[in-house]
Amino acid sequence: MMAYQGGMKGEGMNTEKGGRRGFHSLSLRERHEVSSKGGRAAHKKKTCHEWTVEEAREAGRRGGKKTQAKRRRLKKLIPDDPPGM
C-alpha cells in the first residue's frame, strides 16, 4: 500500500530532513517573483536600504580588494610558464 502523497503544490515532496521546503521548493521563476514583490514593497514603505555615495564607494573598494587578493593567490598556485615550454 502506498502512503498518501498529498494533493497540494509540492506533491510528493520529501519533507524529512534534507527535503525541499520553503523557497527551495519553488521554481527559480517563482522565487524571483516573490523576491521582486518584497523589494517593491520595501521601496514603497521606504524601509529599504538606500546606498549613499560613500557606502557605495566603500563597498566597491572592498570588492576590489577581495578580487585582487584572489588573483594573487591563484597566481601563486598557477605558474605563468608551464615547465618544459
Residue pairs with C-beta under 8 A, 6 or more apart in sequence:
5 11
5 12
6 12
6 13
10 20
10 25
13 19
13 20
13 21
13 25
14 20
15 21
23 31
23 34
26 34
39 48
42 48
51 59
